[in-house]
Amino acid sequence: MVQWIKSHAHYADFKQPNFQLRTAHFYIPVLVCAGETAVGITISKKIGNAVRRNLLKRRIKAWIYQNHTLFTSGYQLNLVAKRGAAELSWLDLCAQLSILCSLLHKRDMA
């Protein structure tokens, strides 16, 4: 199961990530750690108003709940949304997050 990063102290750790992943609409700093995968979501005001930001967060969380088995354990991820992420349709958002998981698996296999 995926844990959620909620405290400011955990988000501060991402200033020095072990590695980074990028998709068209997301920047993902990654920390290698022991234990279960932890995910944080960062969406700035540049993305849109509160309604759009919250909708994007809910969609990301829904996808992660449905596909939590795709995440390998031992990582802490912070999904940082870029401009244009709020305009993605559900299918495009799913594709972006699937790309993220495949990049993480490729990195894990190497």
Contacts in CASP RR format, 6 or more apart in sequence:
PFRMAT RR
TARGET T0000
AUTHOR 0000-0000-0000
METHOD contacts of the structure
MODEL  1
MVQWIKSHAHYADFKQPNFQLRTAHFYIPVLVCAGETAVGITISKKIGNA
VRRNLLKRRIKAWIYQNHTLFTSGYQLNLVAKRGAAELSWLDLCAQLSIL
CSLLHKRDMA
1 36 0 8 1.000
1 68 0 8 1.000
2 36 0 8 1.000
2 37 0 8 1.000
2 38 0 8 1.000
2 39 0 8 1.000
2 64 0 8 1.000
2 68 0 8 1.000
2 71 0 8 1.000
3 36 0 8 1.000
3 37 0 8 1.000
3 38 0 8 1.000
3 39 0 8 1.000
4 38 0 8 1.000
4 39 0 8 1.000
4 40 0 8 1.000
5 11 0 8 1.000
5 38 0 8 1.000
5 39 0 8 1.000
5 40 0 8 1.000
5 76 0 8 1.000
5 78 0 8 1.000
6 40 0 8 1.000
10 38 0 8 1.000
10 76 0 8 1.000
11 40 0 8 1.000
11 42 0 8 1.000
11 78 0 8 1.000
13 31 0 8 1.000
13 76 0 8 1.000
14 29 0 8 1.000
14 31 0 8 1.000
14 76 0 8 1.000
14 78 0 8 1.000
17 29 0 8 1.000
17 30 0 8 1.000
17 31 0 8 1.000
18 30 0 8 1.000
18 31 0 8 1.000
18 32 0 8 1.000
19 30 0 8 1.000
19 107 0 8 1.000
20 27 0 8 1.000
20 28 0 8 1.000
20 29 0 8 1.000
20 30 0 8 1.000
21 27 0 8 1.000
21 28 0 8 1.000
21 30 0 8 1.000
21 100 0 8 1.000
21 103 0 8 1.000
21 104 0 8 1.000
21 107 0 8 1.000
22 28 0 8 1.000
23 96 0 8 1.000
23 99 0 8 1.000
23 100 0 8 1.000
23 103 0 8 1.000
24 82 0 8 1.000
24 96 0 8 1.000
25 81 0 8 1.000
25 82 0 8 1.000
25 84 0 8 1.000
25 85 0 8 1.000
25 88 0 8 1.000
25 96 0 8 1.000
26 79 0 8 1.000
26 80 0 8 1.000
26 81 0 8 1.000
26 82 0 8 1.000
26 85 0 8 1.000
26 96 0 8 1.000
26 97 0 8 1.000
26 100 0 8 1.000
27 80 0 8 1.000
27 82 0 8 1.000
28 77 0 8 1.000
28 78 0 8 1.000
28 79 0 8 1.000
28 80 0 8 1.000
28 100 0 8 1.000
29 77 0 8 1.000
29 78 0 8 1.000
29 80 0 8 1.000
30 75 0 8 1.000
30 76 0 8 1.000
30 77 0 8 1.000
30 78 0 8 1.000
30 104 0 8 1.000
31 75 0 8 1.000
31 76 0 8 1.000
32 74 0 8 1.000
32 75 0 8 1.000
33 74 0 8 1.000
33 75 0 8 1.000
33 76 0 8 1.000
34 74 0 8 1.000
35 73 0 8 1.000
35 74 0 8 1.000
36 73 0 8 1.000
36 74 0 8 1.000
37 71 0 8 1.000
37 72 0 8 1.000
37 73 0 8 1.000
37 74 0 8 1.000
37 75 0 8 1.000
37 76 0 8 1.000
37 77 0 8 1.000
38 75 0 8 1.000
38 76 0 8 1.000
38 77 0 8 1.000
39 64 0 8 1.000
39 71 0 8 1.000
39 76 0 8 1.000
39 77 0 8 1.000
39 78 0 8 1.000
39 79 0 8 1.000
40 77 0 8 1.000
40 78 0 8 1.000
40 79 0 8 1.000
41 57 0 8 1.000
41 60 0 8 1.000
41 61 0 8 1.000
41 78 0 8 1.000
41 79 0 8 1.000
41 81 0 8 1.000
42 78 0 8 1.000
42 79 0 8 1.000
42 80 0 8 1.000
42 81 0 8 1.000
43 53 0 8 1.000
43 56 0 8 1.000
43 57 0 8 1.000
43 80 0 8 1.000
43 81 0 8 1.000
43 85 0 8 1.000
44 81 0 8 1.000
45 53 0 8 1.000
46 83 0 8 1.000
47 53 0 8 1.000
47 56 0 8 1.000
47 81 0 8 1.000
47 83 0 8 1.000
47 84 0 8 1.000
47 85 0 8 1.000
47 86 0 8 1.000
48 86 0 8 1.000
52 86 0 8 1.000
53 86 0 8 1.000
55 86 0 8 1.000
56 81 0 8 1.000
56 85 0 8 1.000
56 86 0 8 1.000
56 93 0 8 1.000
59 90 0 8 1.000
59 93 0 8 1.000
60 79 0 8 1.000
60 93 0 8 1.000
60 97 0 8 1.000
63 93 0 8 1.000
63 94 0 8 1.000
63 97 0 8 1.000
64 71 0 8 1.000
64 97 0 8 1.000
67 97 0 8 1.000
67 98 0 8 1.000
67 101 0 8 1.000
70 98 0 8 1.000
70 101 0 8 1.000
71 77 0 8 1.000
71 101 0 8 1.000
71 104 0 8 1.000
72 104 0 8 1.000
72 105 0 8 1.000
72 108 0 8 1.000
75 104 0 8 1.000
77 104 0 8 1.000
79 100 0 8 1.000
85 93 0 8 1.000
85 96 0 8 1.000
88 96 0 8 1.000
END
